[in-house]
Amino acid sequence: MRLVDALQYRLPLAGVVSILHRASGVVMLVLLPFVIWMFDASVTSEISYDGFTAAFSAGLGMLPGWFIKLVVLALIWAYLHHFIAGVRHLWMDATHSVSLGFGRQSAVVTLVLSLLLTVLLGAKLFGLY
């Protein structure tokens, strides 16, 4: 298969959701040390919690605060998408809903819900409300 042929292939929406489900799992795995640090810093003491919250505004080491927020936003999206896509797969397995129509419809719901919830939580993270 030539590269030109591969670039012209149009993946169905359910396939895009499936690939994003795997990508979100990789993002969560790669960011696991960051999650562990966030949890540790937030529950160890009041001083460590103050340092944890300051990282979102003042930054952490050479990383500015906005970059920390972007990493957390990526983690929020990864968790939400992975969770919703996982529930979609469990529903399809439990109810034997493997039709083309249901696959496309549930893929749309998965994408819309995960992006909408990410935008809402991202707005809270960046202080818009």
DAQUIPE-V98434 format. One record per residue. N is the residue number from 1. PHI is phi in whole degrees, 0 to 359 (999 if undefined). OMEGA is omega in whole degrees, -180 to 180 (none if undefined). D_LAST is the distance of its C-alpha to the last C-alpha in whole Angstrom. Layout:
# DAQUIPE-V98434
n = <N,N>
phi = <PHI,PHI>
omega = <OMEGA,OMEGA>
d_last = <D_LAST,D_LAST>
This chain:
# DAQUIPE-V98434
n = <1,2,3,4,5,6,7,8,9,10,11,12,13,14,15,16,17,18,19,20,21,22,23,24,25,26,27,28,29,30,31,32,33,34,35,36,37,38,39,40,41,42,43,44,45,46,47,48,49,50,51,52,53,54,55,56,57,58,59,60,61,62,63,64,65,66,67,68,69,70,71,72,73,74,75,76,77,78,79,80,81,82,83,84,85,86,87,88,89,90,91,92,93,94,95,96,97,98,99,100,101,102,103,104,105,106,107,108,109,110,111,112,113,114,115,116,117,118,119,120,121,122,123,124,125,126,127,128,129>
phi = <999,279,297,297,295,293,285,269,288,254,282,294,301,295,291,296,297,295,293,294,298,291,296,294,296,294,300,295,293,293,271,302,299,294,296,296,298,300,295,298,291,276,242,292,200,293,293,293,294,297,294,297,290,292,298,283,252,269,100,220,66,271,270,288,300,296,290,300,295,295,295,294,297,298,293,299,299,300,296,297,295,297,295,294,294,294,296,300,294,297,298,296,291,287,255,56,272,243,281,297,296,294,299,292,297,290,293,297,299,299,295,295,297,293,289,297,294,295,296,297,288,294,298,293,298,272,78,280,209>
omega = <179,180,180,178,-179,-179,-179,-179,-180,-178,176,-176,178,176,177,179,179,178,177,176,178,180,179,175,178,179,179,179,-179,-178,-180,176,177,178,179,177,-180,180,-179,-178,-177,-176,-176,-179,178,-180,179,177,177,176,178,-180,178,180,-180,179,-176,-178,-177,-176,179,-177,179,-178,-180,179,176,179,177,178,178,177,176,178,177,180,-177,-179,-177,-179,-178,180,-177,178,177,176,177,180,178,179,-180,178,-176,-175,-178,179,-177,179,-180,180,179,179,179,-179,-180,176,177,179,180,-179,-178,-180,-177,179,179,179,177,178,179,180,176,176,176,-180,-178,173,179,173,none>
d_last = <50,49,46,46,46,43,41,42,41,39,37,36,32,33,35,32,30,32,32,29,29,32,29,26,29,30,27,26,30,29,26,28,29,25,24,27,26,22,24,27,25,22,25,28,27,25,26,25,22,21,23,20,17,19,19,16,16,20,21,24,27,28,24,22,18,17,20,19,15,17,20,17,16,19,20,17,19,22,22,20,23,26,25,25,28,30,29,30,33,34,34,36,39,39,39,41,39,40,41,40,38,36,35,34,32,30,29,27,25,25,24,21,20,19,18,15,14,14,12,9,10,10,7,6,9,8,5,4,0>
